[in-house]
Amino acid sequence: MNHEAGKTAFLTIDLGRIEAGVLERILDTLDRLGVKATFFIPARLVEDKPGLVEELVSRGHEIGSMGYTCSRLDRMSPEEAERNVARGIKVLRELYPVRSFRAPYMRLPRNLLPLLSREGILVDSSLRLHIVGNPSLRVEQGVLRLPVTHGDYLLRMPWGMQRVFHKAPPRLVVFRVSASKPLGGPGQDPLARAVLYYLEHGYRFTTAGTAVSLHKIMAGIRV
């Protein structure tokens, strides 16, 4: 499949909660299609599931942080939220050089952006497209914002309805998929169908951390 210049897709997987068998199915799909994803993980999950990061990295995927727990940061005090984020990054960095972040439930208080920058986080993907209004990349307080274009609610729609959203996609597409429940029933693989559609339409799938280089290219800066 030929990739067209500028057409880029990011597949991001949230592992706040994992239903039995769902992660395995997602990984098998990605292996089959040869696509790499970014897995956003709360560090507490890694402590409960030793070997999870090693397995994901061995398959070529990127690890991003969701903080220490999968609790909403906007419902914590500023001090508690900062401790949660910093601790989560620290724990994951003992296993992987984390540089991407997504807040649980996509709720990131803006006052945490400077903390992410100080912690060496380069990319945050806690914005929804309908909030930011367009899929463009932009830097805020030292962190590149990578807005989500499609949530897994879209992948659960019948394909005929999905095609309306996929028919004229932007050149930058970000999928957000949760491992908390299956996307389809027996014999169905909505994730594979969507990924194949974008591959066939010239998109290159890459990981969230590479958005920094992509942004520099788009801005006309030599990488």
C-alpha positions in Angstrom: 0.0 0.0 0.0 1.4 3.4 -1.0 1.4 6.2 1.6 0.6 9.6 0.4 2.7 12.5 1.6 1.2 14.2 4.6 -1.5 11.6 5.3 -0.8 10.4 8.8 -2.8 8.4 11.3 -2.2 7.8 15.0 -3.7 4.8 16.7 -3.8 5.3 20.5 -5.1 2.7 23.0 -6.2 3.6 26.5 -5.5 0.9 29.1 -7.3 2.5 32.1 -9.3 -0.6 32.4 -8.8 -3.9 30.5 -11.6 -6.4 29.9 -10.5 -10.0 29.6 -9.4 -10.8 26.1 -9.8 -7.3 24.6 -6.2 -6.3 24.8 -5.1 -9.6 23.3 -7.5 -9.1 20.4 -6.3 -5.6 19.8 -2.6 -6.8 19.8 -3.4 -9.6 17.4 -5.1 -7.2 15.0 -2.1 -4.8 15.1 0.3 -7.6 14.5 -1.7 -8.9 11.6 -1.9 -5.4 10.0 1.7 -4.5 10.8 0.6 -1.3 12.5 2.2 0.2 15.6 0.2 2.1 18.3 0.7 4.1 21.4 -0.7 2.6 24.6 -1.5 5.0 27.4 -1.2 3.3 30.7 -1.8 4.3 34.4 1.3 3.3 36.2 -0.6 1.4 38.9 -1.7 -1.0 36.2 1.9 -1.8 35.5 2.5 -2.6 39.1 -0.5 -5.0 39.1 0.5 -6.5 35.7 4.3 -7.1 35.6 5.5 -7.7 32.1 2.8 -5.7 30.4 5.1 -2.9 29.2 7.8 -5.4 28.1 5.2 -7.3 26.0 3.9 -4.1 24.3 7.4 -2.8 23.6 8.5 -6.2 22.3 5.7 -5.9 19.6 7.0 -2.5 18.6 4.5 -0.2 20.3 5.0 3.0 22.2 4.1 3.5 25.9 2.5 6.7 27.1 1.5 7.8 30.6 -2.0 8.3 32.0 -0.6 9.3 35.4 -0.5 6.9 38.4 -4.2 6.0 38.7 -7.0 6.2 36.2 -8.8 8.9 38.2 -10.0 12.2 36.8 -7.4 14.8 37.3 -9.9 17.6 37.1 -11.6 16.3 40.2 -8.4 16.3 42.3 -6.8 19.3 44.1 -4.0 20.8 42.0 -1.4 19.3 44.4 -2.9 15.9 44.2 -3.2 16.0 40.5 0.5 17.0 40.1 1.6 14.2 42.4 -0.5 11.7 40.5 0.9 12.8 37.1 4.6 13.0 38.3 4.4 9.6 40.1 2.9 7.9 37.1 5.6 9.2 34.7 8.3 8.2 37.2 7.1 4.7 37.6 6.7 4.1 33.9 10.1 5.6 33.1 11.8 2.9 35.1 10.6 0.6 32.2 10.3 2.9 29.2 11.4 6.4 28.1 7.9 7.9 28.2 7.4 11.1 26.3 3.6 11.0 25.6 0.7 11.6 27.9 -3.1 11.4 28.0 -5.2 12.3 30.9 -7.8 9.8 32.2 -11.2 10.4 30.6 -9.5 13.1 28.4 -9.8 15.6 31.3 -6.5 17.5 31.6 -6.5 20.8 33.6 -4.5 23.3 31.7 -2.5 24.2 34.8 -0.8 20.7 34.4 0.8 21.5 31.1 3.8 23.2 32.6 4.3 20.1 34.8 4.2 17.9 31.8 6.8 20.1 30.1 9.1 20.0 33.2 8.7 16.2 33.3 10.0 15.9 29.7 6.6 15.0 28.2 6.7 16.2 24.5 3.2 15.2 23.4 -0.2 15.4 25.1 -3.3 13.8 23.5 -6.0 14.8 25.9 -8.0 17.0 23.5 -11.1 16.0 21.6 -11.5 17.2 18.0 -15.0 18.7 18.7 -13.5 20.8 21.4 -10.5 22.2 19.5 -12.4 22.6 16.3 -9.7 21.3 13.9 -7.1 18.6 13.8 -4.0 20.8 13.6 -1.0 20.3 15.8 0.0 23.2 18.1 2.3 23.8 21.0 1.0 25.0 24.4 3.3 25.8 27.2 6.1 23.6 25.8 3.9 20.6 25.0 2.6 19.5 21.6 -1.1 18.9 21.6 -2.3 16.0 19.5 -6.1 16.1 19.3 -8.2 13.0 19.0 -10.3 12.8 15.8 -12.2 9.5 16.3 -13.2 7.7 19.5 -14.1 4.0 19.6 -17.8 5.0 19.8 -17.4 5.6 16.0 -15.9 2.1 15.5 -19.0 0.6 17.1 -21.3 2.1 14.5 -22.4 0.1 11.5 -19.9 0.5 8.7 -22.5 2.3 6.6 -22.8 5.0 9.2 -19.0 5.2 9.8 -18.3 5.8 6.1 -20.0 9.2 6.5 -17.2 10.2 8.9 -14.4 8.5 7.0 -15.4 9.8 3.6 -13.5 13.1 3.7 -11.0 12.8 6.6 -8.4 15.4 7.5 -4.8 14.6 6.5 -4.1 14.1 10.3 -6.2 11.4 12.0 -6.0 10.3 15.6 -7.9 7.2 16.8 -8.6 6.7 20.5 -9.6 3.1 21.4 -10.4 1.8 24.9 -9.5 -1.7 26.1 -12.3 -1.6 28.6 -14.8 -3.4 26.3 -14.9 -5.2 23.0 -15.4 -3.2 19.8 -17.4 -5.9 18.1 -19.0 -9.3 18.5 -17.7 -12.8 17.4 -16.4 -12.7 13.9 -16.3 -8.9 13.8 -13.2 -6.7 13.9 -14.2 -3.0 13.5 -10.7 -1.8 14.4 -9.1 -3.8 11.5 -11.8 -2.6 9.1 -11.1 1.1 9.9 -7.3 0.7 9.9 -7.4 -1.1 6.5 -9.7 1.7 5.1 -7.1 4.4 6.0 -4.2 2.3 4.8 -5.9 1.8 1.5 -6.5 5.6 1.3 -2.8 6.4 1.6 -2.4 7.0 5.3 0.8 6.1 7.3 0.2 4.9 10.8 2.7 6.0 13.4 3.0 6.5 17.2 2.2 9.6 19.2 5.8 10.4 20.1 6.6 10.9 16.4 4.2 13.8 16.3 7.0 16.1 17.4 9.0 15.4 14.2 5.8 15.7 12.1 5.0 19.1 13.6 8.5 20.3 12.8 8.2 19.1 9.2 4.7 20.7 8.9 6.2 24.0 10.3 9.0 23.9 7.7 11.7 23.1 10.2 14.4 20.7 9.3 14.5 17.6 11.6 
